[in-house]
Amino acid sequence: MPSDFPDWGGQYNDRQFFPLFDQAELAARLGSLMTYDRRGSVIWQYGFQYGVGDVGPAAVGAGSYVVLYEGLWEFPPFSCRMAAAGVAGSYASIERRVAVPQPALVGFQAAIRFSPGAEHVSANVYHYDGAGRWYSEVRVDQLENKFQAWVSPGVYVDLIDPLTDLNTSNAFAHLKLVVDLSTHALVRGILDQHEFDLSPYTMVRSADAQAENLRCRVVNLSVSGAAGSVYVGSLIITASEPPNS
């Protein structure tokens, strides 16, 4: 809201009444991508309005690909189509790298539309602290109809079992993982209206000397060799997440 001058020139519109520093509240008021979980302060969000180049697309396996897609979207006009080829171990992924935020309770949310054939779809968080890599994920396992969290190497804990077939909803599902980067404890996992306390678990560490950063990734993995696509409508990274009540 400009002050002091009539609205006759942009050079005068440089002062505002009631500045709003709570980015999560601002995002909600603007009708942003952050629709299912308003906790935390938004530090980055993306709806693919500028393509897929900013989200590190990767495709492994002949026939896997990541492309901008206009046929389905959560917020117009685009989503990102991630297709895994029909060979076991093939995958398509996107990721965003950001500086390590403070305060340290961080959330990563992805809005995903599933299609038949997609098998393992995960939202992953990596924290590189200069000496090691800390990792965890939440995933939808459509082969066994489960929503799960990674809690130790090769071990997942079931959060929803059985999980309703998300292919039949014709809507975007919202996966979110919240972690504490100061202790590397997991905080909570979310799938739409379902929320789970993950505080008994920690992220998994491996040796890695990369510079400090935070990476958030979505992966569509073919396990049995079936080809399948998912559509990612939005990505959101938050900081200042509250602890579990």
C-alpha positions in Angstrom: 0.0 0.0 0.0 1.8 3.2 -1.1 1.9 6.2 1.2 2.6 9.9 0.9 1.8 10.2 -2.9 -1.0 9.5 -5.2 -0.5 6.5 -7.5 0.9 8.4 -10.5 4.4 7.0 -10.7 6.2 3.9 -9.7 9.2 5.9 -8.4 7.1 7.1 -5.5 5.6 3.7 -4.5 8.5 2.8 -2.2 6.9 3.0 1.2 4.3 0.7 2.7 2.0 0.6 5.7 2.0 -2.6 7.8 5.0 -4.5 6.4 4.5 -8.3 6.7 7.6 -10.3 7.5 5.9 -13.6 8.1 6.4 -15.2 4.7 4.1 -18.2 5.5 1.3 -15.8 6.4 2.0 -13.7 3.3 1.9 -16.9 1.1 -1.4 -17.9 2.6 -3.0 -14.5 2.0 -1.8 -14.4 -1.6 -3.4 -17.8 -2.3 0.0 -19.3 -2.9 1.2 -22.9 -3.4 1.3 -23.4 0.4 -2.3 -24.7 0.9 -2.1 -27.8 3.1 0.2 -27.0 5.9 0.7 -23.4 6.8 3.4 -24.0 9.5 6.9 -22.7 8.9 8.2 -19.7 7.0 8.5 -20.2 3.2 12.0 -19.7 2.1 11.5 -21.1 -1.4 8.6 -22.3 -3.5 8.1 -23.2 -7.1 5.2 -24.0 -9.5 7.3 -24.6 -12.6 6.3 -21.2 -14.1 9.9 -20.9 -15.4 10.4 -24.4 -16.6 12.4 -27.3 -15.1 15.9 -25.9 -15.5 15.9 -24.5 -11.9 15.2 -27.9 -10.3 18.1 -30.1 -11.5 16.2 -32.6 -13.6 17.8 -36.0 -13.9 16.7 -39.1 -15.7 18.3 -42.6 -15.6 17.3 -45.4 -17.9 16.5 -45.1 -21.6 13.0 -43.7 -21.9 13.1 -41.8 -18.5 12.6 -38.1 -18.8 11.6 -34.9 -16.9 9.6 -32.3 -18.9 7.3 -29.3 -18.3 3.7 -30.4 -18.8 0.5 -28.4 -19.5 -2.0 -31.2 -19.4 -2.3 -31.4 -15.6 -1.5 -28.8 -12.9 -2.3 -27.9 -9.3 -1.9 -24.2 -10.1 -2.0 -23.2 -13.7 -0.5 -23.4 -16.2 2.2 -26.0 -15.6 3.3 -29.1 -13.7 6.4 -31.2 -14.1 6.1 -34.7 -15.6 8.6 -37.2 -14.3 8.6 -40.5 -16.2 10.5 -43.6 -15.1 11.3 -46.0 -18.0 10.1 -49.6 -17.9 13.4 -51.0 -16.6 14.0 -51.9 -13.0 16.2 -49.2 -11.4 15.2 -46.5 -13.8 14.2 -43.2 -12.3 13.4 -39.5 -12.9 14.1 -36.9 -10.3 14.2 -33.1 -9.6 15.9 -31.3 -6.8 16.6 -27.9 -5.3 19.8 -26.9 -3.5 19.6 -24.0 -1.0 21.8 -22.6 1.7 21.3 -24.2 5.1 18.5 -22.2 6.8 18.2 -21.0 10.4 16.3 -21.8 12.6 17.0 -25.4 11.9 13.6 -27.0 11.8 13.1 -27.4 8.0 10.2 -28.8 6.0 10.0 -30.0 2.4 6.6 -30.4 0.7 5.8 -31.7 -2.8 2.4 -31.8 -4.5 2.3 -35.0 -6.6 -0.4 -36.4 -9.0 0.1 -40.2 -9.4 -0.7 -42.3 -12.4 -0.9 -46.0 -13.0 2.5 -47.7 -13.2 4.3 -45.3 -10.8 5.8 -47.5 -8.1 8.0 -45.7 -5.5 7.7 -41.9 -5.3 9.6 -40.1 -2.5 10.3 -36.6 -1.1 13.9 -36.6 0.1 15.9 -34.3 2.3 19.7 -34.2 2.3 21.8 -32.1 4.7 25.5 -31.7 3.9 27.3 -30.4 7.0 30.9 -30.3 5.6 31.8 -33.6 7.1 28.9 -35.9 6.3 25.6 -36.2 4.5 22.4 -36.7 6.5 19.4 -38.2 4.7 15.8 -39.2 5.1 12.7 -39.4 3.0 9.0 -40.0 3.0 7.6 -42.1 0.2 4.5 -43.6 -1.4 5.0 -47.2 -2.2 2.3 -48.1 -4.7 3.5 -51.7 -5.1 2.5 -52.4 -1.5 0.1 -49.5 -1.0 2.0 -47.9 1.9 3.1 -44.4 3.0 6.5 -44.8 4.7 9.5 -43.0 6.2 13.1 -43.9 5.9 14.6 -44.4 9.4 17.8 -46.4 8.9 19.8 -47.8 5.9 17.3 -49.8 3.8 14.7 -49.7 6.5 11.3 -47.9 6.3 8.7 -47.6 8.9 5.1 -47.9 7.7 3.0 -44.8 8.5 -0.2 -45.8 6.5 -0.8 -49.4 5.7 -2.8 -50.0 3.6 -2.8 -46.7 1.7 -5.8 -45.9 -0.6 -4.9 -46.1 -4.3 -3.9 -42.5 -5.0 -4.4 -43.1 -8.8 -8.1 -43.0 -8.3 -8.3 -39.6 -6.6 -7.7 -37.5 -9.7 -6.1 -34.9 -7.4 -2.6 -33.9 -6.2 -1.4 -35.5 -3.0 0.8 -33.5 -0.7 3.9 -35.2 0.9 5.9 -33.3 3.5 8.9 -34.2 5.7 10.1 -32.0 8.6 13.6 -32.5 10.1 15.7 -30.8 12.7 19.1 -29.9 11.0 20.7 -29.1 14.4 20.2 -32.6 15.8 19.3 -34.5 12.6 16.2 -35.8 14.3 13.1 -36.4 12.2 10.1 -34.3 13.3 7.0 -35.3 11.3 5.8 -36.8 8.1 2.6 -35.7 6.4 0.4 -37.0 3.6 -2.5 -34.6 3.1 -4.6 -34.6 6.2 -2.6 -37.4 7.8 0.3 -36.4 10.1 2.8 -38.6 11.9 5.2 -38.0 14.8 8.7 -39.2 13.6 10.7 -37.8 16.6 11.9 -41.3 17.7 13.9 -41.5 14.5 17.0 -39.7 13.1 18.4 -39.0 9.6 20.9 -41.4 8.3 24.6 -40.2 8.0 27.3 -41.2 5.5 30.7 -39.6 5.1 30.8 -36.7 2.6 33.0 -33.6 2.6 30.9 -31.4 0.3 30.3 -27.8 1.3 27.3 -27.2 3.6 24.0 -27.1 1.8 20.4 -28.4 1.9 19.0 -30.4 -1.0 15.4 -31.4 -1.4 14.5 -33.9 -4.1 11.5 -35.8 -5.6 12.2 -39.2 -7.1 10.0 -41.4 -9.2 11.6 -44.9 -9.2 10.7 -48.0 -11.2 11.3 -51.0 -8.9 9.7 -54.0 -10.8 10.4 -52.7 -14.3 7.0 -51.0 -14.9 7.0 -47.6 -16.7 5.1 -44.9 -14.9 4.8 -41.1 -14.6 4.0 -38.7 -11.8 3.2 -35.0 -12.1 4.7 -32.6 -9.6 2.5 -29.5 -9.1 4.6 -27.5 -6.6 7.6 -27.6 -4.3 8.0 -25.8 -1.0 10.9 -25.5 1.4 10.2 -24.0 4.8 12.2 -23.0 7.9 11.2 -22.1 11.4 8.9 -25.1 11.6 7.3 -25.6 15.0 8.2 -28.7 17.1 5.5 -31.3 17.5 2.9 -30.4 20.1 
